[in-house]
């Protein structure tokens, strides 16, 4: 895995200083500790930091074609590169290297932008074509690898894997975007269609841009989308067998590596499935690692150990304390933008542990989004059944009226939060689901924001992107729409950002076989009852794994990484929470009401309310804004 950066002048070929490109690439040295390269020509410069995985000695970057007309800087892995190479060779292409980078160059030469559907992998790359006088930027289907870009004051388009690469350019104006703050407070991450630094964009997942000299910079164009409108036919047994074959192929294709390879093992269904399939395909013991907690209710080491024993892996584990908030500043540096998914602390630690033994690690990320594994899908389905029984006007009057007067109980488990459920039933499916994926409610955001912030937002509401995605989704039912919206927003914005930044921070390549696009497309075609049945998410996926995994792994309640942030803000971080009301950055921006922040901190500390996640958001926002804007 790597870090890329570059500049392109679309209006005219202005000179590019190699030192500037080098600074942008070196700001991401953690992504590529094994090598560095810079290439410039009139009007263009490409930079690269390399983490060598395939063809370790033979594929330095930026890489030029044999005739020098094409140059690429590339971050990622194309898992089917051998098949694409064979197709190109059949057409007369001659290769000088053994890796996948040259395959991308030759694919562009042969097919241009039509190369993208032929690729199965995770990638973000830039190809400069001197003959066509253009720069081509592309990102993989699901957004596993990041790509940021911005148009600078001198007309150059600058791009970089991480925001910090753009920040290394002196012409980037560092001004915060209040809309991104609204989005972040709503979801706990800055979505892929926003950025905390005003003017900076992220190339969306499954999109590409062709920037041609002498023409205006175009909008990104979608080259892939997932379609939930089709339905697979066949018995559950036949579909499970097909799924099993696809899972096996997805895992095996991601085991190609010229450096040590292993896997994360949490003891849950998804990582256990990946380890099982890796063990089936491997000649030797698979290297696995697990992070445990010294709180029994959050510790999955027993299950991970059972799987490690079952498949005779070379297993390592490490216990981390739940008060690991010393990592905060390291995470702020790794993510650039504020990121409030507290499981990032544990994810960073497991990446750190894995990197001691391997350079590549396979994970179980993505199955919950593709196969409907989250509990919120179960709640959404149950609520939708009730919605279908009553006309909207009656639902709004009955459930809305009762819900507004029902006592609030955010501390209770979701099934017992009658107020939340009643208000959700009064809304349509899209509005209700958009609210369910949030962290800080619109009402609490409104209390925290000043009147000046509300005016600056000019009606922008974070949840609207979810509502639009669900209403416009290529889908048949409410479950389809919820999953589609999560694949558009939650997956690239939270899950994959977390995986990329925490792994790259320690120079580790993380691969997600359960996000093979063929699996995602297969899952989208499954009837809803084969994704979610009897309150059981990932139903067919679990059926397909019964020959590999025991029932106490397949059907036990999902745990996941849990960080006790609420307890922190009533204990060791209580003073830090109180200090937020005096923050030079937060209150100095004019966007936050100090009295409202102080009340949130005190109400949480005293136990009058549950605001742990909101306080964690504010702490991470304060530190990120301090780092970005001083």
N, C-alpha and C positions, 0 to 999 in steps of 0.2 A: 504494500500500500504506500501511497506517496502523497506529497503536497505539490500542487501546481499553481502557477501564477503567470500573468502576462499583461501586455498592453497592445492595443491595436488602434491605429488612427484611421478611421474610415473615410475621412474627407480628403486627406492628402498624406503622402508618406513622410511624415516628420521624423527626424532622427530620434532613436531610442537609446538612452543611456544604459549600458549593460549593468552598471552598478545599481541602478534603480530596480531592475528586474531581480538582481541577486538579493537585494534587501527584502523584497516582497516574498521571495522564496525562502530565504533564511529565517524569516519570522515564523515559518512553519517547519523548522528543522526537526522537531519532534516527530513529524509525520514521515520523515525520510532521513534517518541517521546514517544510511549507508552510502550516500553519494549525492552530488549536486551538479547542476548544469545550467548554463545560460546560453541562449541563442538569440541574436538580433539581426535584423535586416531593416532597410528603410521602411518606417511606418509600423514595425511590429517587433515585439520581443517576447520570448517565452522562457519561463524558468521552471526548474524542477528540483524537488528533494525526493530521493529514492529510498524506499524500503525494499530491498531486493528479495523477491520471492521466487520468480520463475526466470530461468536463464540468467542466473546471478551475475555472471561475468560478461555476458554478451549483449545486453540490452540497455545501455545507458541512455538517458534522456536529457534534454529534448533530442528526439531522433529524426533524422532527415531521410527521405527516400534516396534511392541510388542516384537519381538525376538532380537531387537538391531542390526539386520544385515543391515538395511537401515536407512539412515539419510538424511534429506532434509533441505535446506534453500531456501526459495521461496518468490518471489516478484510478486504480481499480484492478479488476481481474475479469477476463472474458473466459468463462469456463468451457465454452465450446470452441475455443480458438483453433484447436487441431482440425475440427471438421470444417470450419470456415477457411482455414489455410488450404486444406485439401481441395476445396471447391475453387479457390483462387488459382492454385497450381494447375488444376485441370484446364483453366482458362489461359494458362501461359505465364502466370506470375512466377518469379524467381526470388527466393528468400535468402537473406544473408545472416539472419539470426534465428534463434530457436524459441523466442518468447512470443507473447501476444501483442506487444506494442507494434511490431512491424506488420502484423496481421491487420491492425486497424488502418495503418497507412495504405496498404495494398487494397483494403476493402473500400476506402474512400476513392482511390484511383479508379477502381472498377465500377463502383455503384453510386458514389456520391452519398447524399443523405439517405438514400434507400438502403444503405448498409445497416442501419440501426435495427430493423426488425430481425436481421439475421443473427444478432448478438444475444447471447444469454450470459448475463453477468452483472456485476456492479461496477459502475464507471462514471467518471466525469472527465471529459477531455476537450482539448482545443487542437484543431488542425488548421495550419496556415497553408493555403494553396496559392503559390506565386503565379501560376498560370491563370487561374480564375480570379485572382486578386480578391481573395475573401478569407475570412476566418470563420470556422465552424465550431460552435460550442454544443456539447450534448451531455445529457445526464440520463442515467439508467431509469428503467421503467418505474421503480418504486421509490427512488430517492435514497438508496443506500449510501451513495457517496455525494458529498456536498459540492456546490459551486456558487460562489457569490460574484456579483459584478456591479459596476457603477460607471456612469459616464462622468468623467472629470471635467474641470473647468476649461482645460485646453482642448477638449473634444475627444480625448482618448477614451476608449472603453477599456477599463481595467478589470481583471478577473482574478480570482484566487479561491483555493479550496476553502479556506477559513477567512473569517472577517479580519483577523489580525494581519493577513497578507495585504489587504487593501489599506489597513491602517498604517502600514509602513510607507505608503506613498504620501508625500508632503502636500499634494493637491486635494486630498480627500478632506472635505469639510466635515468636521465632527459636530453634528447637531442632532439632538435626540428627537425622535418622532413620537408624539403623544399617542398616536393611533397604535403603535407597537406596544406602548405601555399598557393601554387598555386591553389589547389582545393577550399580553403576557399575564396580566392580573386575572383575566378570565380563565385561561387554560393552564398556566404554569410554565409555558414555553412561548417563544415568539414564533408564530407559524411561518411556514415557508413562503407565504405571500406577503410577508412583512419583514422589517428589520428595525432594530432599535436606532441604528444610525440612519438618519433621513437620507433618502436618495439611493441607498444600497438596495439591490434586489438579489433574490436567490433564484437561479434557474429552476423552475418547477420540475418535479419528478416527471419522467416521461416526456420531456420537452427538449427542443433543440433551437438554436439560433444560427442563421446564416447571415453574417455581416459582410456586405459587399462594398468595396471601395467606390466612393462617389455616390452612394445611396444612403438614405437615412437609416439609422439603426432600427431594425424591425422588432416587433414583439415576439416573444418565444412562441414556437409552434408545437402543438401537441403531436407526438408521434406514436403514443400508446395510451390506451385506457382500458380499464377492466369493465367487462360487460356482464351485468347480472340479469339481463333480459332472457337469456336462453336457459333451458332446463335439460339436464342430462336425463336419459331414460335408462332403465335397467334395474336389476335387483340390487339390494344393499350389498349382497355378497359379491356380485360382479364389480360394482363400483369400488368396494373396499379393496378388491384384488388389484384393480387398475391404480388406485391411489397408492397402494403398497409398492407397486412397481415404480411409480413416479417418485415416491419418497426415496427409494433406494438409489435411483439414478441421480436425484438432486444431491444426495449426500456424497456419493462416489465422485461426481464431477467436481466437488469442492475439496476433495482430498489430494488434488494434484498440487504438489509443492516441492521445491528444491531445498527447502529449509524445514526445521522441525515443526511438526503440526500436532495439535491436540484439540481438546474440547472443554467448554464450560459444562459443569454438571451440577445442577441445583437439586436434583431429585424429583423435579416435576415431570410432567408428561413430555413436554417438548424437548428439553435437553436430554432426557433419558432416551427418547426415541432416536435422536441424532447419535448418541453414543452407541446404542444398540446396532444401528445400521453401519456406523463406522467400524465397530468390532467385527461385524459380519464380513466386511470388505477388506479388513486389514490383516496382514500376515503376522504382525506383532501386536503387543499390547498397546492399546490406545492410551495416550496420556490425558488424564482428566484432572480437574481441580474444582474445589468447592470452597465457598466462604460460609462460615457458620457464625452464629451469634450466641452470646452467653445468656440469652433469654429463651427458655424452653419453648414458649409459644411461637417464636419466630425462627426456630432453628430447624433446618431441613437436612442436617448432616446425616442423620440416620438413614433417610431414604436415599441420599446420594451414595452413602457407603454400601447400601444394599445393591444398588445398580452397579457400582464399581466392582463389587465381589461377583455379581452375577455374570459380568462380561470380562472379568479378569483384567481390568484396566490398571495402568500404573497411576495410582491416585494420590493426590495431595490435597490437604485441607488446611485451612487457617481460620482461627476464631478472631473476629473483630469485635471490639466493644461497641455497644450501641451509642456511646457518646463520642463518636468519631467526627465531631464537628470541626476538628483541627484541619480537616480537608477542605474547608469552605473556600479558602483563598486559592488553593490549587484548582478547584473546580471552576471558580470564576475565571481563572486564566485559561483553562482548557476550553470553556464554552464561549468566551467573549461576550455573548449576549446573556442576560439573566436566564437561568434554567432552574426551575423549582421542583422537579421530580426528585424527591429525596432519595430514591433508590439509586441515584447516580453515585452516591458515596460508596455503596456496596459494590456497584458495578465497576467503579474505579479500582477497588481493592481486589476484585477477582481478576481483572485484567492485569494488575500489577503482579499477582501471584502467578498467573499463566505465563507472563513474559519471562519469568525466571527460568523456564524450561523450553518454551516454544516461541516461534515467531508468528505462527498462524493458529487461530483457535476458532472452531465451529461453535455456533450458538444455536439456541432454540427460538430466537426472536421471530415473530411474524405469524405464528400459527393462530394466536388469539384473534388477530384481525381477519385473517383469511377464512378461518373455520368457525368463527363466532364463539370464542372461548371466554370472553369477559362476562361477568355477572350482569353488567348493565344491559346486555342483549336480552337476558332472561326477563329483567324488569320491563324493558321496552316492549317485549312481545306480550307480556301479561297485561300491561297498560293498553296496548293496542287492541286486544280482545275486548276490553271494556269500552274503549272508544267506539268500536264498531257496533255496539249495542244501542247507542243513543245518538241522536242528532247533535251537531256541534252546539247549537244555541242552548239546548237543554243541559248539555255537559258543562258549558261555561257558567250557567246560572246555578246549577246544583253543586258541582264539585268546586267551582271557583268560590262560591259563597261560603261553603263550609270550610274550605281550605284557608281562606283569608282570616277566619276567626279561630282556627285550630291552633293550639299552642305549638311553638317551635321546639324541635328536639333534634338538633344537628348532632348531638352526642350519641344518639341511638343508632343501631344497625339500620341499614336502608329499609328493610321490610317493616320496621317499626316507626319510620318517619312518616306518619300519616299526613302531616301537613304537606310535605314534599310530594307525596303520591297524589293527594287530592288536587293540588295545584297543577301537577303534570297532566292529570286526566282532563282538566279544564282546557288545556292547550291542544293544538294539533300535534301530530307525531313529530314533525321536524323541530318545532319550537321546544317541545318537551325534551327531546333527545339532546338538542344543543345545550339546554340547561344542565342536563345530567352529566355531561362530560366536563363541566366547568369546575373551577376551584373557588374563586371568589365571586359571589353572586353579583348581578347587576346592581342590586340595592346597596350592597356593601361597597362596591366600587364607587357608586354615586356619593356615598357618605364620605369616602376617603378623598375624592377629588374636590378641588376648589371650583368655584364658578368659572374661573379663567380656563381651567382644564376642560370643563364641559363645553365651553364655547369653542375651544381649539379643536375638540373632537368633531364638531360640526355634524352631529348625528351618527357618527361612526359607532357601531356596536359590534363587539367581537363575535357574538353568536351568529350574526347574519351570514357569515361564510358557511357555517354548518347548515343553516336553514336552506341556503341557496343550493349547496351540494346535494342535500337530500331531496329537494323538490325537483332538481334537474337531473337526478341520477338515472343512468340507464338500468332500471330496476323494476321488479314486479311487486315487491311487498315492503313492509316497514323494516324487516330485518335486513333485506338487501340494501335499503337506503341508509340505514345506520352503519352497516359495514362499509359501504362505498364512501361515506363521509369520513369515517375513521381512516380508510386507506388514503384518502386525499389529504388529511390534516394531521390526525393524531400519529399515524405511523411515521411519516417523514419528520414531523415537527418535534415529537417527543422520543419515541422508541429508537428510531434510527439515528437521530442526532445524539442521543445518549450513548448508543453503541459506538458510533464513529469517534466522538470526542474523547471518551474515556479510554478506548483502545489505542487510538492514535497518540494520546498523551504519553503513553509508555512505549510507543514504537511497536505495537502489536496489530496484526491484521485480523479483524473479526469477519467471519463469513457466516451468512444466514441461509442455510439450505432450504429451510421451510418457507423462504420467500422466493424460491425459484418461480419465475413468472408463470410457468406452466402449471404449477401447483395452485397458484392464486387464481388463474383462469378456470381451472378444474373446480376449485371450491366455489367460485361464483356461479357455476352452472348447477351445483347441487340443489335439489329441492330443499326448502327451508327446514323440513323435518329431519334431513340428514346432516344438517349443521347443528340445529338446536332441537332436542327432543326430551320431553319429560323434565325440563329444567336442566338438562345436561348439555353443556356446550361442547363443541368439537366432537359430536357424536360419531360420525363416520370415521373421523381420524382415529379416535380411540378404538373403534371396532377393528380398523385395519392394523392396529398395533398389538392386538391381544396375543398374537403368537410370539411377540417379543417381550412384553412387559406384564408384570403381575397386576392384579386388580387393585392392590393397595397403592400402586403408583398411578394407574390409569384413572381411578374413580375416587380418589381422596380429594377433599376440598383444596382448592388452589390457595397457596400461601404467598409466594413471591417475596421479594426483598422488602422488609418493613423497617423503617427508621423512626424511632420514637421522638419525632420533632415536637409534638405537643408537650411531652414531659420536659424536653429541653427548655421550652419557653416558660415553664413554671419552675425551673430549677437553674441550671448553670447558664442558660442564655436569657434569663428573665431581664437582666439589666440591659443586655444588648437590644432586646425588644423595646424596652422603655426608651432607650437612646434614639430609636428611630424617629421619634417626634422632634428630636433636636438635630436631625441629619442635615448637614449643610447642602447635600446634593438633593435629597428628596424634597424637603420643605423649601430649600433655596430655589428650586425649579419653578415654584409658584403653582405647582400642579397638585400638591397634597396639603390637606388641612392638618396641621400639627395636633390640634385638639382631638381630631378623629383618630389619628394614629395612636395617640396616648391612651384613648379610651379602649381601643381594640387590645392594646398590650395589657392594660390593667384588667379589663374584663376577662381576658384569657388567664392571666396569672392568678386571679382570685377564684377562678373556676366558675364564674358567672356565665361564661360562654366558651365555645370551642372555636378558636381562631388560629390554631397552630399552623395550618397550612398557609393561611394568609400572611402570618408573621414571617414564615420561612420565605415566602415570595418577596416580601418587603426587604428582608435582610439581603437576599441575593440580588434584588434590584438595586439596592443602595450600593452594594459593593461593585456590581457591574458598571453602574453609571459613574461611580467614582473613578474606576479604571478607564472607562472610555472617554469621559468628558471632564474629569478632574473636579 
